Structure formats: structure tokens, C-alpha cells
Amino acid sequence: MNKKQKRILKIATLILLVAAVFIIVWFTSKTGEESHRTSQWLAKKIENFIGRHFTIDRRDVFWTSTLNAILRKVGHFVEFFFLGMTAATFLILVFPRKRFSALSAIALCALTALLDEFRQSFVAGRTPQWLDVKLDMVGSLCGITLVFIIWIIYSKMMRYKNRIKELEDFIKSHHLEE
């Protein structure tokens, strides 16, 4: 990857990182009622989809409230999974020390989770919850871990590719001398 491509990749991941933070802020800016309606709408879509393919009791507590609660918690995980992925990717590209990149990504996600929950205390119908911070961090750590696994695999592949190229060049140079 040349310098221009790396620079473009850094800018793109920074834009995605900022977008992830804005998405999180946008979702938590909704009042409790608005947030509930959004998750209820999605729960109803899932219920209708499954109901077309299977026989379900739509009066069951799962469809009336449990699915909505699950979706709200899954939302925390997914938002912060994306934040963790974008933070880790950006920091890997910016800092040569990968341990520093990982710790910085974790710190950034933890700070975002804590500030996000604190901010909710000022939004009508919302209350901060430690469970949400924990879910946010689990999502973040999963996203960060995935990025680092991919980075490790990519790095090893590039090392092997370079080593193969070196060996090919060595073989070519020795064949020409004979």
C-alpha cells in the first residue's frame, strides 16, 4: 500500500469513526418514548416476518415485550461493535505500536460508553444503566478483537508474500549466474 492509499484509508476510517460516534449520540438523543417506538417498530417487523413463516402466538410476552428489550440491548452491542472496529482500524493505521492502538481504542470506546450513559440522564424518559455500559464495552471489545485478528492475519500474509518474493528473487539471481 503506497502513502497516498494509506492516507485515504486513514481519512476514510476517521470519517467512519466520527460517524459511529454521531450515530450513538443520535440514538441516545431520542427521548425514552421515541427510542421505545423505534425498537417496538423493529420488533414488530421481526414478529411479522417470523409470523409469515411459522405459527406464533402474538399475545405471548416474548412478542409483546421481551423481543423489544432484547433489541434495545442488541442495539448497544452493535453500535459499539462498529465503534470498536472503526476506532481500532483508525488507530492501527495512525500508530505503529499496536498495543498502544489497542489500549487507545479500548479507552476511546469506554469513554464514549460512559459519556453516552451519563448524557442519557439529561434526556427525557432515559436513565443511565451500568448494564448498558457493560454491553457497550463487550461490543467494543468484540469489534476491536475482530480488527486485530484480521490485522494479524493480514500482516502474516504480507510477511509471507514478501519472503516468497525474496526467495524468488534469490533463485532468479542464482540461476542467472550459472
C-alpha positions in Angstrom: 0.0 0.0 0.0 1.5 3.3 -1.0 1.4 6.5 1.1 -1.5 8.0 -0.8 -3.6 4.9 -0.4 -2.7 4.8 3.3 -3.6 8.4 3.7 -7.0 7.9 2.0 -7.6 4.8 4.2 -6.8 6.9 7.3 -9.2 9.6 6.3 -12.0 7.1 5.4 -11.7 5.3 8.8 -11.6 8.6 10.6 -14.8 9.6 8.9 -16.4 6.2 9.8 -15.2 6.6 13.4 -16.8 10.1 13.7 -19.9 8.7 12.0 -20.1 5.9 14.6 -19.9 8.4 17.4 -22.6 10.6 15.8 -24.9 7.6 15.3 -24.5 6.7 19.0 -25.2 10.3 20.0 -28.2 10.5 17.7 -29.8 7.3 19.1 -29.3 8.5 22.7 -30.7 11.9 21.9 -34.1 10.3 21.3 -36.5 10.5 24.3 -37.4 7.3 26.1 -40.7 7.3 24.2 -39.1 7.8 20.8 -36.5 5.1 21.5 -39.1 2.7 22.6 -41.2 3.3 19.5 -38.1 2.7 17.3 -37.3 -0.6 18.9 -41.0 -1.6 19.0 -41.2 -0.9 15.3 -38.3 -3.2 14.6 -39.7 -5.9 16.9 -43.0 -5.7 15.1 -41.2 -6.1 11.7 -39.3 -9.2 13.1 -42.6 -10.6 14.5 -44.4 -10.2 11.2 -41.5 -11.8 9.2 -41.3 -14.8 11.5 -45.1 -15.0 11.7 -45.3 -15.4 7.9 -43.1 -18.5 8.1 -44.0 -20.0 11.4 -47.0 -20.3 13.7 -46.6 -17.9 16.6 -48.7 -16.7 19.5 -48.6 -12.9 19.0 -50.0 -12.4 22.5 -47.1 -14.2 24.1 -44.9 -12.0 26.3 -41.9 -12.6 24.1 -43.6 -10.7 21.2 -45.2 -8.1 23.4 -42.2 -7.0 25.4 -39.2 -9.4 25.6 -38.2 -9.0 21.9 -38.3 -5.2 22.3 -36.0 -5.4 25.4 -33.6 -7.7 23.6 -33.4 -5.4 20.5 -32.6 -2.4 22.7 -29.7 -4.3 24.3 -28.5 -5.7 21.0 -28.5 -2.1 19.7 -26.0 -1.2 22.3 -23.8 -4.1 21.3 -24.0 -3.4 17.6 -23.4 0.4 17.8 -20.3 -0.1 19.9 -19.1 -3.1 17.9 -18.9 -0.7 14.9 -17.3 1.9 17.1 -14.7 -0.6 18.3 -13.9 -1.7 14.8 -13.6 1.8 13.4 -11.5 3.0 16.4 -9.2 0.0 16.2 -8.7 0.3 12.4 -8.0 4.1 12.6 -5.6 3.8 15.5 -3.7 0.8 13.9 -3.2 3.0 10.8 -2.1 6.0 12.8 0.2 4.5 15.4 2.9 2.0 14.7 2.7 0.5 18.2 -0.2 -2.0 18.1 -0.5 -2.4 21.8 -0.9 1.3 22.2 -3.5 1.3 19.4 -5.5 -1.5 21.1 -5.4 0.2 24.5 -6.3 3.6 22.9 -9.3 2.0 21.1 -10.5 0.4 24.4 -10.1 3.7 26.2 -11.9 5.7 23.5 -14.8 3.2 23.5 -15.0 3.1 27.3 -15.1 6.9 27.5 -17.7 7.1 24.8 -19.9 4.5 26.6 -19.6 6.3 30.0 -20.3 9.7 28.5 -23.2 8.3 26.5 -24.8 6.8 29.5 -24.2 10.0 31.6 -25.7 12.1 28.8 -28.8 10.0 28.9 -29.6 11.3 32.4 -30.4 14.6 30.7 -32.8 13.1 28.1 -36.5 12.8 28.9 -37.5 9.3 29.7 -34.0 7.9 29.7 -31.9 6.7 32.6 -28.2 5.6 32.5 -27.6 2.0 33.3 -24.4 0.1 34.1 -25.6 -2.9 32.1 -25.7 -0.7 29.0 -22.1 0.4 29.6 -21.1 -3.3 30.0 -22.9 -4.2 26.8 -21.2 -1.3 25.0 -17.8 -2.5 26.2 -18.5 -6.1 25.2 -19.5 -4.9 21.7 -16.4 -2.6 21.5 -14.0 -5.4 22.6 -15.5 -7.8 20.1 -15.1 -5.2 17.3 -11.5 -4.4 18.4 -10.6 -8.1 18.7 -12.0 -8.8 15.2 -9.9 -6.0 13.7 -6.8 -7.2 15.4 -7.3 -10.7 14.3 -7.8 -9.5 10.7 -4.7 -7.3 11.1 -2.6 -10.2 12.4 -3.7 -12.5 9.6 -3.0 -9.7 7.0 0.4 -8.9 8.5 1.5 -12.5 8.4 0.2 -12.9 4.8 2.2 -9.8 3.8 5.3 -11.1 5.5 5.0 -14.5 3.8 4.3 -12.8 0.5 7.4 -10.6 0.9 9.5 -13.6 1.9 8.3 -15.6 -1.1 9.3 -12.6 -3.3 12.7 -12.5 -1.7 13.2 -16.2 -2.3 12.0 -15.9 -5.9 14.5 -13.1 -6.5 17.2 -15.1 -4.9 16.5 -18.1 -7.1 16.4 -15.9 -10.2 19.7 -14.2 -9.4 21.4 -17.5 -8.8 20.1 -19.1 -12.0 21.4 -16.2 -14.0 24.9 -16.5 -12.5 25.1 -20.2 -13.5 
